[in-house]
Amino acid sequence: MSNPFIGQSIERARRMLAAQLKSAQLDEAELDARILVGAALGLDLTGLVAQAARPLTAAEASRLAQHAQRRIAGEPVARILGTREFWGLPFRLSEATLVPRPDTETVVERALELFRERQASHPPRIADIGTGSGAILLALLHEIPDAFGVGTDLSLNALRTARDNAAALGLADRAAFVACSYAAALRGPFDLIVSNPPYIPSGEIPKLSIEVREHDPHLALDGGNDGYDAYRALIPQAAARLVPGGALVVEAGQGQAQNIETLMRAAALSLDRPPKADLAGIPRAVSARKMPP
């Protein structure tokens, strides 16, 4: 099959790809086309504009056609590129990690609010339960220069990805990664524990968009029959490993915040503020503190 991008100018190729993505009824077709053309050619936005009239080489056209085929088949742009920005930092992805989403930055925001309210007399210790690519943990270490963090995950592949991201961001000396179920292998105590656990009810996974159900790891999505299996496990574990005054922050799915708060109260954690909403107004970051005895 001939490649329609061969010999086309950069601008013409971008317009052609945007039209293909629109025909496939993909959201943000224009943005995706610009990103994928830039990736295929190794150019940023300035380079795309400056070289708009230049014809694509055969190798560039071939790469762009492969990108187009994968995107039209429903593969997310971040998976095609193998990287995603989170908290302004670049994160490499693997098949064992979720694509970090802007909603999850709400967890980082709430964690920093709680951390900065508390005066600690020692370098803070942070745990990220189910760390995946390490996005939440490494964003916090980036913001808290004297902190040390531990990320846990069941997937060794995910832990390798997180470790590579820590090294790439210059944070390897302040981060450790442990294979275990939730916080089972951690002793603590920790000043801050964060988590974006699996919270999609099992029966809802087939109804998710193809970008999620076919490309995100099910281990990081499946929250059991009602979506709360992970919270039932990790909240008591986290409560036992927090210092007095330490905080737990978890991401919640839509409509889940109130039930998560109930689980936090049952673990003797204290709720002193409502969940923090994401940009869509969904209560996304649920938090609680461990009060002194």
C-alpha positions in Angstrom: 0.0 0.0 0.0 1.4 3.4 -1.0 2.2 5.9 1.7 0.2 9.1 1.2 2.7 11.2 3.2 5.7 10.6 0.9 6.7 13.8 -0.8 4.2 15.9 1.1 5.3 19.1 2.8 5.3 19.1 6.6 2.3 21.4 6.7 0.4 19.3 4.1 1.2 16.1 6.0 -0.1 17.6 9.2 -3.3 18.6 7.6 -3.7 15.2 6.0 -3.2 13.4 9.3 -5.6 15.7 11.1 -8.3 14.9 8.5 -7.6 11.2 9.0 -8.0 11.4 12.7 -11.2 13.5 12.4 -12.6 10.9 10.1 -11.8 8.2 12.7 -13.9 10.4 15.2 -10.9 10.9 17.5 -11.0 13.8 19.9 -8.3 16.5 19.6 -7.4 15.5 16.1 -5.5 18.7 15.3 -3.4 18.5 18.5 -2.7 14.8 18.0 -1.7 15.4 14.4 0.8 18.2 15.4 2.3 16.1 18.1 2.6 13.0 16.0 4.2 14.8 13.0 6.6 16.5 15.4 7.5 13.1 16.9 8.0 11.5 13.5 10.3 14.3 12.3 12.0 15.1 15.6 10.8 18.7 15.6 9.1 20.9 18.2 6.4 23.4 17.3 8.9 26.1 16.3 10.6 23.6 14.0 7.4 22.5 12.4 6.5 26.2 11.7 9.9 27.1 10.4 10.1 24.0 8.1 6.5 23.9 7.1 7.2 23.9 3.4 9.9 21.2 3.5 9.0 17.9 1.9 9.1 14.8 4.2 11.8 12.3 3.5 10.9 8.7 2.9 12.0 7.7 6.4 9.9 10.5 8.0 6.8 9.6 5.9 7.2 5.9 7.0 7.4 6.8 10.7 4.4 9.2 10.3 2.3 6.5 8.6 3.1 4.1 11.4 2.1 6.7 14.0 -1.1 7.4 12.1 -2.0 3.7 11.9 -1.5 3.2 15.6 -3.5 6.3 16.6 -6.4 5.5 14.3 -6.5 2.0 15.9 -7.1 3.7 19.2 -3.7 3.7 20.7 -3.1 6.9 22.9 -0.6 9.4 21.7 1.4 9.0 24.9 1.7 5.2 24.2 2.9 5.9 20.7 5.5 8.3 21.9 6.4 6.3 25.0 6.4 9.3 27.3 3.9 11.6 29.0 4.4 14.9 30.9 3.1 15.1 34.4 3.6 18.0 36.8 5.8 19.6 34.2 8.1 16.6 34.2 8.7 13.9 31.5 7.9 10.3 32.4 8.7 7.3 30.3 5.9 4.7 30.1 5.7 1.0 29.7 3.0 -1.5 29.1 2.8 -2.1 32.9 2.1 1.6 33.8 -0.9 3.8 33.5 -0.6 7.0 31.4 -0.4 9.7 34.0 -3.4 12.0 33.7 -3.9 15.6 34.6 -6.6 14.6 37.2 -4.0 12.9 39.2 -2.1 16.1 39.7 -4.9 17.0 42.1 -3.4 14.3 44.4 0.0 16.0 44.3 -1.6 19.4 45.0 -3.4 18.1 48.1 -0.4 16.3 49.3 1.7 19.4 49.1 -1.0 21.4 50.9 -1.0 19.0 53.8 2.8 18.6 53.9 3.4 22.3 54.0 1.0 22.8 57.0 3.0 20.4 59.1 6.3 21.4 60.7 8.6 18.3 60.7 11.9 18.2 62.6 13.4 15.5 60.3 13.7 15.0 56.5 10.2 13.8 55.4 9.5 10.3 54.3 7.0 9.6 51.6 5.4 6.4 50.3 3.6 6.0 47.0 1.4 2.8 47.0 1.0 1.4 43.5 3.6 3.8 42.1 3.4 2.7 38.4 5.6 5.1 36.4 6.5 6.9 39.7 4.7 10.0 38.6 3.2 11.1 41.9 6.2 10.1 44.1 8.7 11.8 41.8 6.6 14.9 41.4 6.6 15.2 45.3 10.3 14.6 45.6 10.9 17.3 43.0 8.9 19.7 45.1 10.3 18.7 48.5 14.0 18.7 48.1 15.0 17.0 51.4 12.4 14.2 51.2 13.0 10.5 50.7 10.4 8.4 49.0 9.5 4.7 48.5 7.3 3.5 45.7 5.6 0.1 45.8 4.0 -2.0 43.0 3.2 -5.6 42.3 4.7 -5.3 38.8 8.4 -5.6 38.5 8.2 -4.0 35.0 6.4 -1.0 36.5 9.1 -0.7 39.2 11.8 -0.8 36.5 10.1 2.0 34.7 9.7 4.1 37.9 13.4 3.5 38.7 14.4 4.7 35.2 12.3 7.8 35.6 13.8 8.6 39.0 17.3 8.3 37.4 16.3 10.4 34.4 15.0 13.2 36.7 18.0 13.1 38.9 16.1 11.7 41.9 17.5 8.2 42.1 19.4 8.9 45.3 16.2 9.9 47.1 13.9 7.2 45.9 13.6 3.4 46.4 11.2 1.0 44.9 9.8 -2.2 46.4 7.7 -5.1 45.0 4.8 -5.9 47.3 1.1 -5.7 47.6 0.1 -2.2 48.6 2.2 -1.3 51.7 2.7 -4.8 53.0 6.5 -4.7 52.8 6.9 -1.2 54.3 7.7 -0.6 57.9 7.5 3.2 58.1 6.9 5.5 59.7 6.0 7.9 56.9 5.0 11.5 57.0 3.0 11.3 53.8 1.5 8.4 52.0 -0.1 8.8 48.6 -1.8 6.4 46.1 -3.7 6.3 42.8 -5.0 2.8 43.3 -7.1 0.7 40.9 -10.7 1.9 41.4 -12.7 0.9 38.3 -15.4 -1.7 39.1 -14.6 -4.9 37.2 -17.8 -4.9 35.3 -17.2 -1.3 34.0 -13.8 -2.0 32.4 -15.3 -3.4 29.1 -17.2 -0.1 28.8 -14.2 2.1 29.0 -12.7 3.9 26.0 -10.5 1.8 23.8 -7.5 4.0 24.8 -7.9 2.8 28.4 -9.4 -0.7 28.2 -7.0 -1.9 25.4 -3.8 0.0 26.4 -3.7 0.6 30.2 -2.8 -2.4 32.4 -5.8 -4.1 33.9 -3.9 -4.6 37.2 -3.8 -0.8 37.6 -7.5 -0.4 36.7 -9.5 -3.2 38.3 -10.8 -2.3 41.7 -12.9 -5.4 42.2 -16.7 -5.8 42.0 -17.5 -2.5 43.6 -14.3 -0.6 42.9 -13.1 -0.4 46.5 -10.9 -3.5 47.0 -7.7 -1.5 46.9 -8.9 1.1 49.3 -10.0 -1.6 51.8 -6.5 -3.0 51.7 -4.3 0.1 51.6 -6.1 2.5 54.0 -5.6 0.4 57.1 -2.0 -0.4 56.0 -1.3 3.3 55.5 -2.9 4.3 58.8 -0.5 1.9 60.6 2.5 3.3 58.9 1.9 7.0 59.3 3.6 9.1 61.9 1.2 11.0 64.3 0.1 14.0 62.3 1.0 12.3 59.0 -1.3 12.4 56.0 -2.8 9.9 53.5 -4.0 11.2 50.1 -5.7 8.9 47.6 -7.2 9.4 44.2 -10.9 8.7 43.9 -13.1 7.8 40.9 -16.3 9.7 40.2 -18.8 9.3 43.0 -16.4 7.4 45.3 -15.1 10.1 47.6 -17.8 9.7 50.4 -17.3 5.9 50.7 -13.5 6.4 50.8 -13.9 8.8 53.6 -16.0 6.2 55.5 -13.1 3.7 55.1 -10.6 6.3 56.4 -12.7 7.0 59.5 -13.0 3.3 60.1 -9.1 3.2 60.1 -9.2 5.9 62.9 -8.0 8.6 60.5 -9.2 12.2 60.9 -10.8 14.1 58.0 -10.3 17.9 58.4 -11.2 19.1 54.9 -13.4 18.1 51.9 -11.9 16.2 49.0 -10.1 18.4 46.5 -11.8 18.6 43.1 -10.2 18.3 39.7 -10.7 20.8 36.9 -14.0 19.1 36.0 -15.3 19.6 39.5 -15.1 15.9 40.4 -13.9 15.2 44.0 -10.6 13.6 43.1 -8.1 13.8 46.0 -9.4 12.4 49.3 -7.2 13.0 52.4 -7.0 12.3 56.1 -4.5 12.6 58.9 -3.4 10.3 61.7 -4.0 12.1 64.9 -1.6 11.9 67.9 -2.8 9.3 70.6 
